[in-house]
């Protein structure tokens, strides 16, 4: 399985966008849509439409759909946000915070605050805290961050996502390292695809050394001598989660729909019982289901 970047939607007309939103609402038999619903059932992504029309409220209005019942504004006061940021900063004993650090202990989710204030640095400035400074990060660190954001969103991140502060690194940081955001995504995909070839070769080696392995019992499979390391690297982690649609295989939980969900990669046949670190023996589980599975073993 090869991964490719999404096509740009610059050539899509306003009418095509509007028609697709209307058709999606009709398919769901609803007179309104949330961005999350459209992302799940529509042809494009809500971020593409909000970039084109300015906001999701405007999209709904242009489509003739209801806007009532949507929380387009936030009741939080600046004082609420400032107090909570300082509370979380005290936990870390730090004069600054990343969006990821805040989301772990904050009362609100970082994405909620970013939608209100525009960028994460704007939030830090409001609270009188030190801004996140850029440094010369390695490619590996940036690939890991792209993977984290991709998994959290459940889709390919856009420049708008990065501008909104969802990433630890700024667009300027990616531009300095790769020449631009699109180039950063291409480098990440090339890395995953190159490493994927090695993963497929690893699987082939095991399958060739174990004739009719699929027809053997679990007991026979786990008796096979070790062929792989226990460690699950960035390549395998991303490939497995992409295959599983960035959702828990047990309960369906996803960081894209439920903030705070953490996905793990789990050995189906446990490593302790002879399971190998191969694509067909790995699955995506949320932290709760993974812990639950451990309790049963």
C-alpha positions in Angstrom: 0.0 0.0 0.0 1.5 3.3 -1.1 0.5 6.7 0.4 0.0 9.7 -1.8 -0.9 13.3 -0.9 -4.4 14.6 -1.4 -5.1 16.6 -4.5 -5.5 20.4 -4.2 -9.1 21.6 -4.4 -8.3 25.0 -5.9 -10.0 24.2 -9.2 -13.3 23.1 -7.6 -16.0 25.7 -8.2 -18.1 27.3 -5.4 -21.1 25.6 -6.8 -19.5 22.2 -6.7 -18.6 22.6 -3.1 -22.1 23.9 -2.2 -23.8 21.1 -4.2 -21.8 18.5 -2.3 -22.7 19.9 1.1 -26.4 19.9 0.1 -26.2 16.4 -1.2 -24.5 15.2 2.0 -27.3 16.8 4.1 -29.9 15.1 1.9 -28.2 11.8 2.2 -28.3 12.1 6.0 -31.9 13.4 5.9 -30.8 16.5 7.9 -31.5 20.2 7.5 -28.0 21.1 8.9 -24.6 19.6 9.1 -21.6 19.9 11.5 -18.1 20.0 10.0 -17.4 16.6 11.6 -20.5 15.1 9.8 -19.4 16.5 6.5 -15.8 15.3 6.9 -17.2 11.8 7.5 -19.8 11.6 4.6 -18.8 14.4 2.2 -16.5 14.3 -0.8 -14.1 17.0 0.4 -13.1 18.3 3.9 -14.7 21.1 5.9 -11.4 22.9 6.1 -11.4 23.3 2.3 -14.8 24.9 2.4 -14.1 27.2 5.4 -10.9 28.4 3.6 -13.0 29.2 0.5 -16.0 30.8 2.2 -14.6 32.1 5.5 -16.4 30.0 8.1 -18.7 26.9 8.4 -21.6 29.2 9.2 -21.2 30.9 5.9 -21.1 27.5 4.2 -24.4 26.5 5.8 -26.0 29.8 4.8 -24.9 29.5 1.2 -26.3 25.9 1.1 -29.6 27.0 2.5 -29.1 24.9 5.6 -30.0 25.7 9.2 -27.3 27.4 11.4 -29.3 27.3 14.6 -28.0 25.0 17.3 -24.4 25.3 16.2 -21.9 26.7 18.8 -20.2 29.2 16.5 -19.2 31.4 19.5 -17.6 30.5 22.7 -18.8 31.6 26.2 -15.3 31.5 27.7 -13.9 34.8 28.9 -10.3 35.8 28.4 -9.9 35.7 32.2 -11.0 32.0 32.2 -8.5 31.1 29.5 -5.6 33.1 31.1 -6.2 31.5 34.6 -6.3 28.0 33.2 -3.2 28.4 31.1 -1.3 29.7 34.1 -2.6 26.8 36.2 -1.3 24.3 33.6 2.0 26.1 33.3 2.4 25.8 37.0 2.1 22.0 36.7 4.9 22.0 34.2 6.8 24.7 36.2 7.3 26.4 32.9 6.9 30.0 31.5 5.5 28.6 28.2 3.3 25.7 27.0 2.8 23.9 23.8 -0.8 23.1 22.6 -0.1 19.4 23.3 1.0 20.1 26.8 -2.0 22.3 27.6 -4.5 19.7 26.2 -3.2 17.1 28.6 -4.2 19.0 31.8 -6.3 21.9 30.6 -10.0 22.4 31.3 -10.6 23.1 27.6 -9.1 21.6 24.5 -6.3 23.5 22.6 -8.2 23.3 19.3 -11.2 25.1 21.0 -8.9 28.0 22.1 -7.2 28.1 18.7 -10.5 28.5 16.9 -11.3 31.5 19.1 -7.9 33.3 19.2 -6.4 32.2 15.8 -3.0 30.8 16.8 -1.4 29.2 19.8 1.2 32.0 20.1 -1.7 34.5 20.3 -3.1 32.6 23.3 0.3 32.6 25.0 0.6 36.4 24.3 -2.8 37.0 25.8 -1.7 35.2 29.0 1.6 37.1 29.1 3.6 33.9 28.7 6.7 33.2 26.6 6.0 32.4 23.0 7.1 29.1 21.5 10.5 29.8 19.9 11.7 27.9 16.8 14.9 25.9 16.8 16.6 23.7 14.2 14.6 20.5 14.6 15.7 17.3 12.9 13.8 15.7 10.1 13.0 12.8 12.4 11.4 15.1 15.0 9.4 16.8 12.3 8.2 13.5 10.8 7.1 12.4 14.2 5.1 15.6 14.6 3.5 15.3 11.2 2.5 11.8 12.1 1.0 12.9 15.4 -1.0 15.7 13.8 -2.2 13.4 11.0 -3.3 10.7 13.4 -5.0 13.3 15.7 -7.0 14.7 12.7 -7.6 11.4 11.0 -6.6 13.0 7.7 -3.8 14.8 5.9 -3.0 18.1 7.8 -3.5 21.4 5.9 -1.7 24.7 6.1 -4.7 26.0 7.9 -4.3 23.3 10.6 -0.7 24.3 11.1 -1.5 28.0 11.2 -4.1 27.3 13.8 -1.3 26.0 16.1 -2.2 22.3 16.1 1.5 21.5 15.4 4.3 22.0 17.8 6.3 23.5 14.9 5.2 26.5 12.8 4.9 26.7 9.1 8.1 28.7 9.0 9.9 25.8 10.7 8.7 23.4 8.1 9.5 25.8 5.3 13.1 26.3 6.6 13.6 22.5 6.8 11.8 21.4 3.6 11.1 24.5 1.6 7.3 24.6 2.4 4.5 22.7 3.9 3.6 20.7 0.8 7.3 19.7 0.5 7.3 18.6 4.1 4.3 16.4 3.5 5.9 14.9 0.4 9.1 14.2 2.3 7.1 12.5 5.0 5.1 10.4 2.5 8.3 9.5 0.6 9.9 8.4 3.9 6.9 6.2 4.8 6.7 4.7 1.3 10.4 3.9 1.2 10.3 2.3 4.6 7.1 0.5 3.8 9.0 -1.5 1.1 11.3 -2.7 3.8 8.3 -3.7 5.9 6.8 -5.7 3.1 10.2 -7.5 2.5 10.3 -8.4 6.2 6.8 -9.9 6.0 7.8 -11.9 2.9 10.9 -13.3 4.6 8.7 -14.6 7.5 6.0 -16.0 5.2 8.6 -17.8 3.0 10.2 -19.4 6.0 6.9 -20.7 7.3 5.1 -22.7 4.6 1.3 -22.5 4.9 1.6 -20.3 7.9 -2.0 -19.0 7.6 -3.3 -22.5 7.9 -1.4 -23.3 11.1 -2.9 -23.0 14.6 -1.9 -20.2 17.0 0.2 -22.6 18.9 2.2 -23.5 15.8 2.6 -19.8 14.8 4.1 -18.7 18.1 6.6 -21.6 17.9 8.2 -19.9 14.9 11.7 -18.6 15.7 12.0 -14.8 16.0 12.4 -12.8 12.8 11.7 -9.3 13.9 12.4 -6.8 16.7 9.8 -6.1 19.4 10.1 -2.3 18.7 7.4 -0.7 16.5 9.0 2.2 14.6 7.4 5.3 13.1 7.0 3.6 9.7 5.0 0.6 11.0 3.0 2.6 13.4 1.8 5.0 10.7 1.1 2.3 8.2 -1.0 0.3 10.6 -3.0 3.2 11.8 -3.6 4.4 8.3 -4.8 0.9 7.4 -7.1 1.0 10.4 -8.4 4.4 9.5 -6.9 6.0 12.6 -9.5 4.3 14.8 -9.4 1.7 17.6 -10.1 -1.7 16.1 -12.0 -2.7 19.3 -14.3 0.2 20.1 -13.9 2.5 17.1 -12.6 5.5 19.1 -10.6 8.1 17.2 -8.7 11.2 18.2 -10.4 13.0 15.2 -13.9 12.7 16.8 -13.1 12.4 20.5 -10.4 14.7 21.9 -8.1 13.0 24.3 -8.2 9.5 22.7 -4.7 8.1 22.5 -4.0 5.4 19.9 -1.5 2.6 20.5 -0.2 -0.2 18.2 -0.7 -3.6 19.7 0.6 -7.1 18.9 -2.4 -9.3 18.1 -0.4 -12.4 19.1 1.5 -10.9 22.1 5.3 -10.6 21.8 5.6 -12.4 25.1 3.8 -15.4 23.4 5.8 -15.5 20.3 4.0 -12.9 18.1 6.1 -11.0 15.5 6.3 -7.3 14.8 4.7 -7.5 11.3 1.9 -5.6 9.7 -0.5 -8.6 9.8 0.2 -9.1 13.5 -0.4 -5.4 14.5 -3.6 -3.6 15.2 -4.6 -0.1 16.4 -6.1 0.1 19.9 -7.0 3.0 22.0 -5.3 3.2 25.4 -8.4 2.0 27.3 -8.9 -1.1 25.1 -5.1 -1.8 25.1 -5.1 -1.7 28.9 -8.2 -3.9 28.9 -6.6 -6.5 26.7 -3.5 -6.5 29.0 -5.8 -7.2 31.9 -7.2 -10.3 30.2 -3.8 -11.8 29.3 
